[in-house]
Protein backbone atom coordinates (compact mmCIF):
# COMPACT_ATOMS: atom_id res chain seq x y z
CA UNK A 1 0.00 0.00 0.00
CA UNK A 2 1.43 3.40 -1.02
CA UNK A 3 1.67 6.30 1.44
CA UNK A 4 0.67 9.74 0.19
CA UNK A 5 0.48 13.16 1.73
CA UNK A 6 -1.49 16.17 0.50
CA UNK A 7 1.82 17.96 -0.17
CA UNK A 8 3.14 15.01 -2.23
CA UNK A 9 0.00 14.99 -4.37
CA UNK A 10 0.13 18.75 -4.78
CA UNK A 11 3.78 18.62 -5.84
CA UNK A 12 3.04 15.79 -8.27
CA UNK A 13 0.28 17.75 -9.98
CA UNK A 14 2.37 20.92 -10.09
CA UNK A 15 5.69 19.60 -11.43
CA UNK A 16 7.37 21.68 -14.15
CA UNK A 17 7.03 19.06 -16.91
CA UNK A 18 3.45 18.30 -15.93
CA UNK A 19 2.60 22.02 -15.92
CA UNK A 20 4.05 22.52 -19.39
CA UNK A 21 2.12 19.53 -20.76
CA UNK A 22 -1.14 20.48 -19.03
CA UNK A 23 -0.94 24.06 -20.28
CA UNK A 24 -0.27 22.91 -23.87
CA UNK A 25 -3.01 20.25 -23.81
CA UNK A 26 -5.60 22.73 -22.56
CA UNK A 27 -4.57 25.51 -24.96
CA UNK A 28 -4.75 23.10 -27.91
CA UNK A 29 -7.99 21.37 -26.96
CA UNK A 30 -10.33 23.91 -25.36
CA UNK A 31 -11.97 25.89 -28.18
CA UNK A 32 -11.39 29.62 -27.82
CA UNK A 33 -8.71 29.25 -25.13
CA UNK A 34 -6.73 32.47 -24.81
CA UNK A 35 -4.66 31.56 -21.77
CA UNK A 36 -4.23 28.86 -19.17
CA UNK A 37 -3.32 29.73 -15.59
CA UNK A 38 -2.51 27.51 -12.65
CA UNK A 39 -4.98 27.88 -9.78
CA UNK A 40 -4.05 28.97 -6.27
CA UNK A 41 -3.91 26.59 -3.30
CA UNK A 42 -7.38 27.66 -2.10
CA UNK A 43 -8.78 26.74 -5.54
CA UNK A 44 -7.01 23.37 -5.43
CA UNK A 45 -8.97 22.51 -2.30
CA UNK A 46 -12.21 23.02 -4.26
CA UNK A 47 -11.08 20.70 -7.04
CA UNK A 48 -9.61 23.30 -9.40
CA UNK A 49 -5.97 23.10 -10.49
CA UNK A 50 -6.16 25.17 -13.68
CA UNK A 51 -8.29 27.91 -15.23
CA UNK A 52 -8.74 28.17 -19.00
CA UNK A 53 -9.64 31.73 -19.98
CA UNK A 54 -11.67 32.51 -23.08
CA UNK A 55 -12.83 35.84 -24.47
CA UNK A 56 -15.86 37.26 -22.62
CA UNK A 57 -16.82 33.85 -21.20
CA UNK A 58 -16.35 32.56 -17.66
CA UNK A 59 -13.17 30.49 -17.24
CA UNK A 60 -13.29 26.72 -17.45
CA UNK A 61 -12.13 25.00 -14.24
CA UNK A 62 -9.88 21.97 -14.65
CA UNK A 63 -8.81 19.36 -12.12
CA UNK A 64 -5.56 17.69 -13.25
CA UNK A 65 -4.84 14.08 -12.28
CA UNK A 66 -1.19 13.50 -13.11
CA UNK A 67 -0.11 9.85 -12.97
CA UNK A 68 3.53 8.82 -12.65
CA UNK A 69 2.85 5.66 -14.65
CA UNK A 70 0.87 4.88 -17.76
CA UNK A 71 -1.31 1.79 -17.21
CA UNK A 72 -1.02 0.81 -20.87
CA UNK A 73 2.75 0.77 -20.59
CA UNK A 74 2.81 -0.84 -17.14
CA UNK A 75 -0.13 -3.29 -17.26
CA UNK A 76 -1.07 -3.50 -20.94
CA UNK A 77 -4.52 -1.99 -20.36
CA UNK A 78 -6.03 1.47 -20.13
CA UNK A 79 -7.80 2.77 -17.04
CA UNK A 80 -8.69 5.94 -15.20
CA UNK A 81 -8.41 6.07 -11.41
CA UNK A 82 -11.73 7.22 -9.94
CA UNK A 83 -11.70 8.03 -6.23
CA UNK A 84 -14.56 6.42 -4.29
CA UNK A 85 -13.43 7.68 -0.88
CA UNK A 86 -11.10 10.52 0.06
CA UNK A 87 -11.29 9.32 3.66
CA UNK A 88 -12.85 5.86 3.76
CA UNK A 89 -16.30 5.90 5.35
CA UNK A 90 -16.11 9.62 6.13
CA UNK A 91 -15.42 11.82 3.10
CA UNK A 92 -16.54 10.93 -0.44
CA UNK A 93 -13.83 10.79 -3.10
CA UNK A 94 -13.41 13.57 -5.62
CA UNK A 95 -15.37 11.63 -8.25
CA UNK A 96 -18.56 11.83 -6.19
CA UNK A 97 -17.92 15.03 -4.24
CA UNK A 98 -20.91 17.31 -4.93
CA UNK A 99 -18.97 20.34 -3.59
CA UNK A 100 -16.23 19.97 -6.22
CA UNK A 101 -16.17 22.95 -8.59
CA UNK A 102 -14.42 21.35 -11.58
CA UNK A 103 -15.83 21.57 -15.08
CA UNK A 104 -13.42 19.00 -16.55
CA UNK A 105 -10.99 16.36 -15.31
CA UNK A 106 -7.70 16.01 -17.17
CA UNK A 107 -5.63 12.87 -16.68
CA UNK A 108 -2.02 13.11 -17.81
CA UNK A 109 0.18 10.02 -17.89
CA UNK A 110 3.70 11.39 -17.48
CA UNK A 111 5.85 8.66 -19.10
CA UNK A 112 3.94 8.68 -22.39
CA UNK A 113 2.32 12.15 -22.27
CA UNK A 114 -1.04 10.51 -23.06
CA UNK A 115 -4.02 12.40 -21.72
CA UNK A 116 -7.80 12.23 -21.31
CA UNK A 117 -10.16 15.18 -20.83
CA UNK A 118 -13.68 14.40 -19.55
CA UNK A 119 -16.55 16.74 -18.54
CA UNK A 120 -16.80 16.36 -14.77
CA UNK A 121 -20.60 16.64 -14.32
CA UNK A 122 -21.13 13.81 -16.81
CA UNK A 123 -18.40 11.69 -15.24
CA UNK A 124 -19.84 12.27 -11.79
CA UNK A 125 -23.33 11.24 -12.92
CA UNK A 126 -22.22 7.96 -14.53
CA UNK A 127 -19.85 7.20 -11.66
CA UNK A 128 -22.68 7.59 -9.15
CA UNK A 129 -24.85 5.27 -11.22
CA UNK A 130 -22.15 2.61 -11.77
CA UNK A 131 -19.84 2.87 -8.74
CA UNK A 132 -21.04 -0.29 -7.01
CA UNK A 133 -20.81 -2.43 -10.15
CA UNK A 134 -17.47 -0.95 -11.17
CA UNK A 135 -16.01 -1.61 -7.70
CA UNK A 136 -17.16 -5.23 -7.96
CA UNK A 137 -15.81 -5.70 -11.48
CA UNK A 138 -12.55 -3.65 -11.59
CA UNK A 139 -9.47 -3.32 -9.42
CA UNK A 140 -9.97 -1.31 -6.22
CA UNK A 141 -6.95 0.10 -4.39
CA UNK A 142 -6.58 1.76 -1.01
CA UNK A 143 -3.92 4.29 -0.10
CA UNK A 144 -2.84 5.22 3.41
CA UNK A 145 -1.61 8.71 4.22
CA UNK A 146 1.77 9.36 5.71
CA UNK A 147 1.39 8.50 9.39
CA UNK A 148 -1.83 6.58 8.74
CA UNK A 149 -4.15 9.52 9.53
CA UNK A 150 -6.53 8.65 6.68
CA UNK A 151 -7.14 6.01 4.03
CA UNK A 152 -8.50 6.70 0.58
CA UNK A 153 -9.84 4.35 -2.07
CA UNK A 154 -10.10 4.37 -5.85
CA UNK A 155 -11.32 2.06 -8.57
CA UNK A 156 -9.49 1.66 -11.89
CA UNK A 157 -12.13 1.72 -14.63
CA UNK A 158 -11.24 1.24 -18.32
CA UNK A 159 -11.41 4.53 -20.18
CA UNK A 160 -13.62 3.02 -22.91
CA UNK A 161 -16.14 1.85 -20.28
CA UNK A 162 -16.37 5.37 -18.86
CA UNK A 163 -16.84 6.97 -22.29
CA UNK A 164 -19.44 4.34 -23.27
CA UNK A 165 -21.33 5.02 -20.02
CA UNK A 166 -21.28 8.76 -20.73
CA UNK A 167 -22.52 8.16 -24.28
CA UNK A 168 -25.27 5.80 -23.08
CA UNK A 169 -26.45 8.38 -20.53
CA UNK A 170 -26.07 11.57 -22.60
CA UNK A 171 -26.06 10.43 -26.24
CA UNK A 172 -29.80 10.77 -26.67
CA UNK A 173 -32.11 8.25 -28.25
CA UNK A 174 -30.92 6.61 -31.49
C-alpha positions as CSV (number, residue, x, y, z in Angstrom):
1,X,0.0,0.0,0.0
2,X,1.4,3.4,-1.0
3,X,1.7,6.3,1.4
4,X,0.7,9.7,0.2
5,X,0.5,13.2,1.7
6,X,-1.5,16.2,0.5
7,X,1.8,18.0,-0.2
8,X,3.1,15.0,-2.2
9,X,0.0,15.0,-4.4
10,X,0.1,18.8,-4.8
11,X,3.8,18.6,-5.8
12,X,3.0,15.8,-8.3
13,X,0.3,17.7,-10.0
14,X,2.4,20.9,-10.1
15,X,5.7,19.6,-11.4
16,X,7.4,21.7,-14.1
17,X,7.0,19.1,-16.9
18,X,3.4,18.3,-15.9
19,X,2.6,22.0,-15.9
20,X,4.0,22.5,-19.4
21,X,2.1,19.5,-20.8
22,X,-1.1,20.5,-19.0
23,X,-0.9,24.1,-20.3
24,X,-0.3,22.9,-23.9
25,X,-3.0,20.3,-23.8
26,X,-5.6,22.7,-22.6
27,X,-4.6,25.5,-25.0
28,X,-4.8,23.1,-27.9
29,X,-8.0,21.4,-27.0
30,X,-10.3,23.9,-25.4
31,X,-12.0,25.9,-28.2
32,X,-11.4,29.6,-27.8
33,X,-8.7,29.3,-25.1
34,X,-6.7,32.5,-24.8
35,X,-4.7,31.6,-21.8
36,X,-4.2,28.9,-19.2
37,X,-3.3,29.7,-15.6
38,X,-2.5,27.5,-12.7
39,X,-5.0,27.9,-9.8
40,X,-4.1,29.0,-6.3
41,X,-3.9,26.6,-3.3
42,X,-7.4,27.7,-2.1
43,X,-8.8,26.7,-5.5
44,X,-7.0,23.4,-5.4
45,X,-9.0,22.5,-2.3
46,X,-12.2,23.0,-4.3
47,X,-11.1,20.7,-7.0
48,X,-9.6,23.3,-9.4
49,X,-6.0,23.1,-10.5
50,X,-6.2,25.2,-13.7
51,X,-8.3,27.9,-15.2
52,X,-8.7,28.2,-19.0
53,X,-9.6,31.7,-20.0
54,X,-11.7,32.5,-23.1
55,X,-12.8,35.8,-24.5
56,X,-15.9,37.3,-22.6
57,X,-16.8,33.8,-21.2
58,X,-16.4,32.6,-17.7
59,X,-13.2,30.5,-17.2
60,X,-13.3,26.7,-17.4
61,X,-12.1,25.0,-14.2
62,X,-9.9,22.0,-14.7
63,X,-8.8,19.4,-12.1
64,X,-5.6,17.7,-13.2
65,X,-4.8,14.1,-12.3
66,X,-1.2,13.5,-13.1
67,X,-0.1,9.9,-13.0
68,X,3.5,8.8,-12.7
69,X,2.9,5.7,-14.6
70,X,0.9,4.9,-17.8
71,X,-1.3,1.8,-17.2
72,X,-1.0,0.8,-20.9
73,X,2.8,0.8,-20.6
74,X,2.8,-0.8,-17.1
75,X,-0.1,-3.3,-17.3
76,X,-1.1,-3.5,-20.9
77,X,-4.5,-2.0,-20.4
78,X,-6.0,1.5,-20.1
79,X,-7.8,2.8,-17.0
80,X,-8.7,5.9,-15.2
81,X,-8.4,6.1,-11.4
82,X,-11.7,7.2,-9.9
83,X,-11.7,8.0,-6.2
84,X,-14.6,6.4,-4.3
85,X,-13.4,7.7,-0.9
86,X,-11.1,10.5,0.1
87,X,-11.3,9.3,3.7
88,X,-12.9,5.9,3.8
89,X,-16.3,5.9,5.3
90,X,-16.1,9.6,6.1
91,X,-15.4,11.8,3.1
92,X,-16.5,10.9,-0.4
93,X,-13.8,10.8,-3.1
94,X,-13.4,13.6,-5.6
95,X,-15.4,11.6,-8.2
96,X,-18.6,11.8,-6.2
97,X,-17.9,15.0,-4.2
98,X,-20.9,17.3,-4.9
99,X,-19.0,20.3,-3.6
100,X,-16.2,20.0,-6.2
101,X,-16.2,22.9,-8.6
102,X,-14.4,21.3,-11.6
103,X,-15.8,21.6,-15.1
104,X,-13.4,19.0,-16.6
105,X,-11.0,16.4,-15.3
106,X,-7.7,16.0,-17.2
107,X,-5.6,12.9,-16.7
108,X,-2.0,13.1,-17.8
109,X,0.2,10.0,-17.9
110,X,3.7,11.4,-17.5
111,X,5.9,8.7,-19.1
112,X,3.9,8.7,-22.4
113,X,2.3,12.2,-22.3
114,X,-1.0,10.5,-23.1
115,X,-4.0,12.4,-21.7
116,X,-7.8,12.2,-21.3
117,X,-10.2,15.2,-20.8
118,X,-13.7,14.4,-19.5
119,X,-16.5,16.7,-18.5
120,X,-16.8,16.4,-14.8
121,X,-20.6,16.6,-14.3
122,X,-21.1,13.8,-16.8
123,X,-18.4,11.7,-15.2
124,X,-19.8,12.3,-11.8
125,X,-23.3,11.2,-12.9
126,X,-22.2,8.0,-14.5
127,X,-19.9,7.2,-11.7
128,X,-22.7,7.6,-9.1
129,X,-24.8,5.3,-11.2
130,X,-22.1,2.6,-11.8
131,X,-19.8,2.9,-8.7
132,X,-21.0,-0.3,-7.0
133,X,-20.8,-2.4,-10.2
134,X,-17.5,-0.9,-11.2
135,X,-16.0,-1.6,-7.7
136,X,-17.2,-5.2,-8.0
137,X,-15.8,-5.7,-11.5
138,X,-12.6,-3.7,-11.6
139,X,-9.5,-3.3,-9.4
140,X,-10.0,-1.3,-6.2
141,X,-7.0,0.1,-4.4
142,X,-6.6,1.8,-1.0
143,X,-3.9,4.3,-0.1
144,X,-2.8,5.2,3.4
145,X,-1.6,8.7,4.2
146,X,1.8,9.4,5.7
147,X,1.4,8.5,9.4
148,X,-1.8,6.6,8.7
149,X,-4.1,9.5,9.5
150,X,-6.5,8.6,6.7
151,X,-7.1,6.0,4.0
152,X,-8.5,6.7,0.6
153,X,-9.8,4.4,-2.1
154,X,-10.1,4.4,-5.8
155,X,-11.3,2.1,-8.6
156,X,-9.5,1.7,-11.9
157,X,-12.1,1.7,-14.6
158,X,-11.2,1.2,-18.3
159,X,-11.4,4.5,-20.2
160,X,-13.6,3.0,-22.9
161,X,-16.1,1.8,-20.3
162,X,-16.4,5.4,-18.9
163,X,-16.8,7.0,-22.3
164,X,-19.4,4.3,-23.3
165,X,-21.3,5.0,-20.0
166,X,-21.3,8.8,-20.7
167,X,-22.5,8.2,-24.3
168,X,-25.3,5.8,-23.1
169,X,-26.4,8.4,-20.5
170,X,-26.1,11.6,-22.6
171,X,-26.1,10.4,-26.2
172,X,-29.8,10.8,-26.7
173,X,-32.1,8.2,-28.3
174,X,-30.9,6.6,-31.5
